[in-house]
Amino acid sequence: MTLPISQQKSIESQEKAARQAQKKSAAAKRENVSGYLFLLPWLLGLFLLTIGPILASLYLSFTRFDLLSAPQWIGLQNYLTLPGDPRFLTALQVTFSYVFLSVPLKLVFALLLALVLNKGVRGLAIYRAIFYIPSLLGGSVAIAILWRQMFGPGSIAEQLASLFGVQHAGTWILHPRQALLTLVALALWQFGSPMIIFLAGLRQIPRELYEAAAVDGAGPLRTFFHITMPMLTPLIFFNMILQMIAAFQAFTPAFILSGGTGGVLDSSLFYTLYIYLEGFGNFRMGYASAMAWILLLLIALFTGIAFLTSRHWVFYQDEQH
């Protein structure tokens, strides 16, 4: 039985549409396969070098593991031991002192330099590159060793300090009260990264705001606190989060300047340094893993507090007041 011409054309069009849909589906699958092949190195790194070690560390935090024998499950014992560990409490105190000293000082210093460079300095690109170099080199082993030599006995710092009547500058890295200050000074020296961000933010502030403030008779201080600071609060918040996380994770300067021991009376025993000493010095990898997870929770806690409080002091240009 022969179908009407209209039905035949309808069937042919449906078959043609189905073939085109199959071709598009096959092409889409080929594109997906190509995309996943390009992503494969990143995915392998994510699962093998990031997620895998994170999960392994979480498991080891509930075990007794000395790197030489199989891990033994001990439950929460590692976490319950931490509050009674005097060196753990000292490491927390030293790390908190370092974070709360170095981060604000670094941000203030970076902002001041950004304000100076924003005044139309000739060769601005050269100055930006020069000031950014310490951020690239400041966390390296070589700079930490150089810093140790600068504040060691018979160093240049000791000779310069003696000219101003300051004694024993060459033993600052060995003194319990001053060792941490040398580490804070080393962190302050790495101001380049937040300075570049502040400088970019200053360039984005509309000039009309400063012109209107000048017409109203506002002085430099009033202009700074009523225009510049509010406009920079998003960048201040951004830099604060980055620098705070980096300060909690600081390791190399404390390790090099203290000789890997934490210094006299543990005066430079950073939290990360104590994790290293317990894990690779005393072969208590399970205990070190528990401390690492406590550090993660601390960073998450302070970051969360920063985000919760930011609504009261961070202002965005698109907000409606």
N, C-alpha and C positions, 0 to 999 in steps of 0.2 A: 504493500500500500504506500503510495507516494504522498508525503506530507506537503501541505501548502507551502508556497514559496516563502511567505512571511515567517512561518515556523522554522523552515530550514535556515533562513538568515538569522533568526533569533538563536537557534542552537549553535550555529557557526560562530556568532559573536560571543556567546557564552564560553565556548571552547577556546576561542582566541584570548578572551580575558583571563581564563584559567591558566593558559600557557604563559601569558605575560606575568601573572601573579607568581607562578612557580619560578620564572626566571628572576623576578625581583627578589623573591625569597632566597634563592640560591646565591644571588649576588650579595645580598645582605649578610648571609652566613659567611661567605668568603671574606667580606669586609670585617666581620666580627672576629673571625679567626686571625686575620692579619693584625687587627688591633691588639688581641690578646698575646700574639707572638711578640709584638713590640713591648708590651707591658710585662712580659714574662721575667726579664731580669729584675725589674722593680718588685714584682710579686714574690719572686724567690727571696730577694733581700728582705722584704717585709715579713714573710713567714719564717724564714730560717735565721735571720739576724736580729729581728725585733720581737715579733710575737712569740716565737719559740723560746728565746732566752727569758722573756718576761714570765711566761707560764712556768718554765723550769725554775726560775727564781722564786716564784710563789710557792711551788711545791717544796723546794729546798728550805724555805723559811719555816716549815713545820717538821723539819728533820734535823738529825745530828749527822753532819757530813764533814769529813776531814780531807776530802779530795783523794784519799788513798783507798778507802773502803766504801762499800755500798751505803747509801743514805739509810738512816734508821728513823722511822716515824716516831716523833715525840709530841705531836700535837702543838699546843700553844705554849710549850715550855720556854722556847726562845723569847717569845713576846713577854711572858711573865717575868723573865729574868732581867729584862732591860731596865725597869725602874730601879732595881737594886744594884745596878752596875754604876759605880762612881765615875768611871771614865766615859760612860755613855752620857751621863748628866753633864760632865765637863764639856764634852764635845758639843752638846746642844747649846750650852751657855756660850762657848766660844763662837759657834756658828751664828747664833742669834746676834751676838755683839758685832760680828763682822758684817752681817747683812744690814743691820739697822744703822751702822756707821758708814759703810762704803757706798751703799746705794744712794742715799740722799746727797752725800757729798759729791759723788760722781755726777749726778744729775744737775746739781747746782753749778758745778764747775763747767759742765758741758754747755749749759744754757748761757752762762756768762760769756764763754768764748763764742758761742753762736751769735749772741747780741753784738759782740765786737766785730765779728766778720761780716755781719749784716749791714754795717755802716759804709758799704761801698769801698772796701779795701781793694787796692790794686793787686792783681795776681791772685784773686780769690781761689781759683782752681788749684794753684800751687799750695796755698795754705791749707786748703781742705785735704789735699793728698798728704801733706806733711803731718797734719794733726790726726789723720786717720791711721797712719802707720803704727802708732802704739797699740791700737785696738787689734791690729793684725798680729803683732809680735808679743803683746803684753802677757798672754797666757802661755807662752812657749817655755820650754825648759831652759833655753839659752838665756832668756831675759830674766828668769827667776834666779839663775846662777849669777848673772851680772848684778842683780839686785842684792844678792847675798854678799858679793864682793864689795859692793858700794857701802854696805852697812856693817862690814866686818872690821876686825881690829886693823888699824893702820890704813883704813880706806880713805877715799877722798872725802866722804861725808864726815868722817871723824876730824879730818884736818880743817875742813870748812867750819864745822860746828865749834871747834876750839877757838876760832877767831872771834866768835860771838859769845864766848864764855860758856858754851855748852860742853859738859864733860861726859865722857864715856859714850859718845855717839857710836863708836865702833863696836859696842856690845849691845846695841839695841835689839838685834835679832836673837840675842841670848837672854835678854832681860824679860822676866815674866810679865811686867807691866807694859813694856814697849814693843814686844815681839808682834803683837796683834796690830799695833799702829803701823809698823812697817808693811804689813800685808795690806792694810787699808790704803796706805800710800801707793802701793803697787797697783791696787785696783783703781784708785783715783787716776792714775797715769793712763789708764785705758779708757779715756773719755771720748775717743774719736767717733765711735758708732752713734751714741746718743747725740753728739754734737751735730753730726751730719743731718740727723732726723730733725733736730730742732731748727737748724738753719733752713731746711726745706720748708718747715712750717712757717717760719718767719717770712719767707718769701711769698707765702700764699695769703697773708693777712692783707685785706684791701687797704690801700693807701688812703681811701676816703675817710676811714675811721680816724686815722691820725690827723688828717686835715681838719675834720670836724672838732676833734679834741683841742687842736691848737686854736681854732676860732673861739672855742668856749673858755680858753685861758688855762687849760690843764697843763700842769708841769710834767717833767719826765717821769717822776715816780707815780703820779696819779695815772698817767697814760699807760705805764707799764702794768700796774695792778688792775686797771679797769678795762684795758683793751688787750695788751699782749698776753698776759697770763690767762685770762679766760679763753682766748682764742687758741692757746697752746695746750689747754688742759687735756684734749684727746691724745696729743703726742706725749705729754708728761705721763699720762696713764699708761700708754703703750710702752714707753721706755722703762717705766717703773716695773712693769710686769716682766719684761725681758731681763732687766738687770737683776731683779730679785731672784728669779729662777736660776740665773747664771751664778749669783753669789751663793745660793744654797748648794750648788753643785761644784763650787770651786775646790780644786784638789792640788794642781801642780804647784802653785806658789807655796802652800803650806808644806807640801812634801819636800820641796827643794830647800826652802829656807830653814826648816827644822831638821833636815837630815833624815827625814822619814820616820821621826820618832814622836813628833808632836811638840817638841820644844821643852824647855825647862818648865816643870810643874804643869805640863800639858797646856801651856799658854797659847800654842798655835795648833792645837789638836782639832782640826776641822772635822766635821761629821763624816765627810767622804774619806778623809784620811783614816779615821778610826775604822770605817768599813773595810778599807784596804788592809789595815793592820790585822784585824780579826780574821778576814778571809784568807789572805795570802801570807800573813806573818804567823798567826797562831793556828792556821788551818781549821778555823771554825766557820766554814762556808755557810752552814745553815743559820748560824747566829748573824753573820754578815748579811745574808739575804733578808732576814727579818728586819735588820736595821735599814736596809735599802727600801723596804716597803713602808717603814715608818717615815722615811724621808719623803717618799712619794706622797704619802698622806699629808705631811706637813706642808709641802709645796702646794698641794691641792687646796688645803685649808686656807693658807694665806692668799692664794690666788682668788679663791671664792670670796673671802672677806673684801679683797680689793674691788672685785666686781660689784659686790653688794653695796659698798660705800661710794662707788664711783658715781651713782645717780645723784649724789648730793654735791659733788664738786666738779664733775666733768660736764662740759657744755659743748654742744654741737651746733653748728651754724643753722642746720635745718630744723632745730627744735623751736616749738612755738611757746613763748613765755607769756 
